């Protein structure tokens, strides 16, 4: 029976663990690129804020009251 050191060494691309180590970061980089493209293409338009109307006054007053800290 031959000793393990007698076998010829495999080339690096023939070792499965190398591809597992390379695949992880490659998958993350490609997912980041896809996310960037989706974010750039599907960006929502900017909505301009309208000044509040008289009918919104009670809601704005309640919101401001709820947002003030208690003393």
C-alpha positions, -999 to +999 in steps of 0.1 A: +000+000+000+013+034-010+017+062+016-003+094+011+028+113+003+035+090-027+004+102-046+009+131-070-005+164-059-036+177-076-037+210-094-054+238-074-084+239-098-090+202-092-095+206-054-132+210-046-126+231-015-109+258-036-141+263-056-162+264-024-139+292-011-141+311-044-178+307-049-188+324-016-173+358-023-182+356-060-218+350-052-219+380-028-203+403-054-227+392-081-257+396-057-245+431-049-242+440-086-277+427-092-291+447-063-273+478-075-288+475-110-323+468-096-320+499-073-308+521-101-335+510-126-365+509-102-359+541-082-391+558-071-396+594-083-392+622-057-425+634-044-427+671-036-443+680-003-474+701-005-482+728+021-508+716+045-544+726+039-570+738+064-586+704+065-553+688+076-548+712+106-563+689+133-542+660+122-510+681+121-518+696+155-523+661+170-491+649+153-471+678+167-486+672+202-477+635+201-442+644+190-434+668+218-415+654+248-432+653+281-418+675+308 
